[in-house]
Structures are given as structure tokens and as C-alpha cells.
Amino acid sequence: MSYFLFILGLVLLLCGGELLVQSGIALAHKLHLSPLIIGIVLMGVGTSMPELAASLNAILSSHPAPGIAFGNVIGSNISNILFILGLAALIHPIHINKENFRRDGLFILLSVIMLGIIMKSGYLDSIIGIFMLLMISGYFIICYNKEQDLESSKNNHIKLNKPTWSLVLLSIFGIILIIYGADLLIDTASKIADAFGISKSVVGLTLIAFGTSLPELTVSTVAAIHKQSSIAFGNIVGSNIANIFLIVGAMGVARNTAIPNLWHSFWIMATATLCLLICGIYGKIPRWMGGLFLISYCAYVYFLF
């Protein structure tokens, strides 16, 4: 039964990703927004919901596990850049709008710096949490106000002849399918891991972080197949920014907590982010760089084991 549910979860992820990408592109056309904004705001935040749920559950449980909560955020960001963008770039080289990346690169760099400062302080409270939530709200406002409809005129190849409200509902339904599919996949994978005698600590360090990144994997790979670079890239940028500002902010508001020592993984995440910034300045993630990202992720997982 576990194997059937595992396959069902995978199917839900793929169907949800396909629905979200196609309706998102059409919605961008309807609202005169570029696919990059849809990728960052709608898909980036939408696909971060599993990370948000997992981290809040860990921090609010009767036996709080801040190691899982913060490890999930850091591990997911590493997975997003090295594994997901690496795979997407192998499918189709990712072209990056340099003008937009000046804004997005600044915020993703700022998010990493802020997380480092919080970890250095060793404590997360509601004041810091509210500040982090205000930061991501400001980012979304800036994205909306300054976005120009340049990519929309060039990259819109999928146009659904449906009213705006139905496209929004289809996008939300796609997100729901992705989140439920990811949850089903994680639960069944944990049971399969138990059956094979894999330790809980290894499952927690690898499966939770990677499992909650499955929505981003689905959206970005489907977008890459459709040669929608802006959505594949914007989804990861938006998700990584949301993982830090939104999830850490929500954790701070939910409960004051001490921060565990996760510096090794933090520096790996910071290095991966630096590589992403270099690619943004270059304006492209070529296939060879995607392969290098994937090799680096395999080395990171080996290090965890």
C-alpha cells in the first residue's frame, strides 16, 4: 500500500505542477505581468507552503525541535539551488533577466545575511519575526510596483482562453495538488525508510528538507520542459526568499526559540547562493553549470550521511 501511495503522491505533484505552470503563464498574460513575477510571488510562495507547515509543526509541537525547523529551511534552500536549478538547467539552459535580477539578487543576498545575523545571535523572537515578515511584504510590493511587462510579450506561449478568476482558481488548485502530493510522498517515503531500517536522524536531515522541496522541483522542471526560464528561475528565487523571510518570520511570531548550531549547512547554503548570484550576473545557467550544481548536491548529501 505504501508503494501505491508513493506513486500517487508523485502523480499529484506532476499534475499539480503542470496545472500551476500553464495557468500561471496564462494569468501573467491576463494581468499584464511577466512570468517572472508569477514565478516569484504565486509559485515561489505557494510551493514554500510544505516548508512552512513542516517548520511550524516542528517549532510548535509539545517537544519543540528547532533543529528540524531551521534545518528544513537551510536544507531546502540548498536543495532548491543545487538540485532543482541544476536539474532544470540540464533540461534547458536557464536565461536570467539581468535587470530584474538586480532586485531579486539583492533580496536573496539580504535574506542570507539576515539569517546569518539571527543565527549568530542564537535566538529568534517575535520582534525579529515581525521584521522578517515586513521584509518579505516590502519585497512583494517592490516586485509589483517596478515590474514592467517585457518578458510577458516575449515568453507567453501558453494562453488559456479562460477568465481571470478561473485561472486564479486553477493556480490555487495546482498548489493544493502539489502540497498534498508532497505530504503524501514524504509520509510514505518515511514508512518505506523504516521498513528498510534507515535511521530517523538520516531521514530527518535528508528526506524532510528534500521532500518539502518537491513542489519547487515539480514546478521548475515542468517550466524547464516548456522552456519557460523565467518561471523555473523565479520559482526558486521566490521560494528561497520566502523560506527565510516568511518561514523564519512566522516561526519567530509563533514561538521564541533558541537556534541550534547549523553553521556547516549555513555556509554551504551561502556558497550555493553566491554561485546563484554569479549566474545571475552572467545572465545564464548553462547545462555544464547545472551538472556542477547536481554533483555538488550529491556531495552535500554524502556529507550528511
QUIVENSUL-V942635 format. One record per residue. N is the residue number from 1. RES is the residue in one letter. OMEGA is omega in whole degrees, 0 to 359 (999 if undefined). NEAR is the number of other C-alpha atoms within 12 Angstrom. Layout:
N,RES,OMEGA,NEAR / N,RES,OMEGA,NEAR
//
This chain:
1,M,180,11 / 2,S,181,20 / 3,Y,178,20 / 4,F,179,15 / 5,L,177,24 / 6,F,179,26 / 7,I,178,20 / 8,L,178,25 / 9,G,179,31 / 10,L,179,31 / 11,V,179,24 / 12,L,177,31 / 13,L,182,41 / 14,L,179,32 / 15,C,179,30 / 16,G,179,38 / 17,G,179,47 / 18,E,180,35 / 19,L,182,34 / 20,L,180,48 / 21,V,184,56 / 22,Q,179,38 / 23,S,179,42 / 24,G,178,54 / 25,I,179,47 / 26,A,179,35 / 27,L,177,39 / 28,A,179,42 / 29,H,180,33 / 30,K,184,28 / 31,L,181,23 / 32,H,175,24 / 33,L,179,33 / 34,S,176,38 / 35,P,179,48 / 36,L,180,49 / 37,I,177,47 / 38,I,180,47 / 39,G,183,41 / 40,I,188,44 / 41,V,185,36 / 42,L,186,42 / 43,M,180,54 / 44,G,180,45 / 45,V,181,38 / 46,G,181,42 / 47,T,175,52 / 48,S,182,48 / 49,M,176,38 / 50,P,177,42 / 51,E,180,48 / 52,L,181,39 / 53,A,182,31 / 54,A,182,42 / 55,S,178,40 / 56,L,177,34 / 57,N,181,25 / 58,A,185,29 / 59,I,184,33 / 60,L,181,24 / 61,S,180,17 / 62,S,174,10 / 63,H,186,11 / 64,P,180,24 / 65,A,181,25 / 66,P,177,33 / 67,G,177,31 / 68,I,183,38 / 69,A,181,42 / 70,F,177,49 / 71,G,178,43 / 72,N,180,46 / 73,V,183,50 / 74,I,180,49 / 75,G,179,45 / 76,S,178,51 / 77,N,176,50 / 78,I,179,46 / 79,S,181,47 / 80,N,184,51 / 81,I,189,51 / 82,L,183,42 / 83,F,189,39 / 84,I,177,43 / 85,L,177,56 / 86,G,179,41 / 87,L,180,39 / 88,A,180,44 / 89,A,176,39 / 90,L,178,27 / 91,I,178,28 / 92,H,180,31 / 93,P,184,32 / 94,I,177,40 / 95,H,186,32 / 96,I,176,33 / 97,N,186,31 / 98,K,182,20 / 99,E,178,20 / 100,N,185,33 / 101,F,175,33 / 102,R,178,21 / 103,R,184,27 / 104,D,178,41 / 105,G,178,34 / 106,L,182,24 / 107,F,180,34 / 108,I,175,39 / 109,L,179,31 / 110,L,180,26 / 111,S,179,39 / 112,V,179,36 / 113,I,179,23 / 114,M,179,27 / 115,L,178,38 / 116,G,179,29 / 117,I,179,18 / 118,I,179,33 / 119,M,179,32 / 120,K,178,18 / 121,S,177,17 / 122,G,184,20 / 123,Y,178,26 / 124,L,179,35 / 125,D,186,25 / 126,S,180,20 / 127,I,177,21 / 128,I,180,32 / 129,G,179,30 / 130,I,178,24 / 131,F,180,25 / 132,M,178,35 / 133,L,176,28 / 134,L,179,21 / 135,M,182,27 / 136,I,175,35 / 137,S,178,22 / 138,G,179,18 / 139,Y,180,32 / 140,F,179,29 / 141,I,179,15 / 142,I,178,19 / 143,C,183,29 / 144,Y,185,24 / 145,N,187,13 / 146,K,183,18 / 147,E,176,29 / 148,Q,186,22 / 149,D,179,25 / 150,L,182,22 / 151,E,182,29 / 152,S,182,30 / 153,S,184,20 / 154,K,193,18 / 155,N,181,26 / 156,N,178,32 / 157,H,183,22 / 158,I,182,28 / 159,K,178,22 / 160,L,182,23 / 161,N,182,16 / 162,K,177,18 / 163,P,185,17 / 164,T,183,22 / 165,W,181,17 / 166,S,177,18 / 167,L,176,28 / 168,V,179,29 / 169,L,178,20 / 170,L,179,30 / 171,S,179,35 / 172,I,179,28 / 173,F,176,28 / 174,G,178,34 / 175,I,180,40 / 176,I,178,28 / 177,L,180,36 / 178,I,182,43 / 179,I,180,42 / 180,Y,178,34 / 181,G,179,37 / 182,A,180,46 / 183,D,179,34 / 184,L,180,30 / 185,L,180,37 / 186,I,182,38 / 187,D,182,26 / 188,T,178,26 / 189,A,178,34 / 190,S,179,29 / 191,K,177,23 / 192,I,178,23 / 193,A,178,23 / 194,D,181,18 / 195,A,180,14 / 196,F,175,12 / 197,G,177,13 / 198,I,186,19 / 199,S,180,18 / 200,K,182,21 / 201,S,179,19 / 202,V,178,22 / 203,V,181,28 / 204,G,183,32 / 205,L,185,33 / 206,T,188,35 / 207,L,182,37 / 208,I,180,39 / 209,A,180,41 / 210,F,183,39 / 211,G,179,44 / 212,T,175,47 / 213,S,181,51 / 214,L,176,46 / 215,P,178,54 / 216,E,178,59 / 217,L,182,45 / 218,T,183,47 / 219,V,185,55 / 220,S,179,51 / 221,T,177,38 / 222,V,178,35 / 223,A,179,46 / 224,A,178,36 / 225,I,178,25 / 226,H,180,27 / 227,K,177,29 / 228,Q,185,40 / 229,S,184,41 / 230,S,180,51 / 231,I,179,52 / 232,A,181,52 / 233,F,181,54 / 234,G,178,47 / 235,N,181,51 / 236,I,179,55 / 237,V,180,50 / 238,G,181,45 / 239,S,181,54 / 240,N,176,55 / 241,I,179,47 / 242,A,181,46 / 243,N,181,52 / 244,I,185,50 / 245,F,185,42 / 246,L,186,42 / 247,I,178,46 / 248,V,177,54 / 249,G,179,38 / 250,A,178,38 / 251,M,179,42 / 252,G,178,34 / 253,V,184,26 / 254,A,183,27 / 255,R,172,31 / 256,N,184,23 / 257,T,172,30 / 258,A,183,23 / 259,I,181,31 / 260,P,179,24 / 261,N,179,22 / 262,L,187,27 / 263,W,180,23 / 264,H,180,20 / 265,S,178,32 / 266,F,182,33 / 267,W,174,23 / 268,I,177,29 / 269,M,180,38 / 270,A,178,30 / 271,T,178,25 / 272,A,178,37 / 273,T,178,37 / 274,L,176,24 / 275,C,178,28 / 276,L,179,39 / 277,L,178,31 / 278,I,177,21 / 279,C,179,32 / 280,G,178,32 / 281,I,178,23 / 282,Y,178,20 / 283,G,183,24 / 284,K,168,28 / 285,I,182,38 / 286,P,182,27 / 287,R,182,23 / 288,W,177,21 / 289,M,175,31 / 290,G,177,30 / 291,G,178,26 / 292,L,176,24 / 293,F,182,34 / 294,L,178,28 / 295,I,179,20 / 296,S,179,26 / 297,Y,178,34 / 298,C,178,20 / 299,A,178,18 / 300,Y,179,27 / 301,V,177,25 / 302,Y,179,13 / 303,F,179,15 / 304,L,180,21 / 305,F,999,17
//
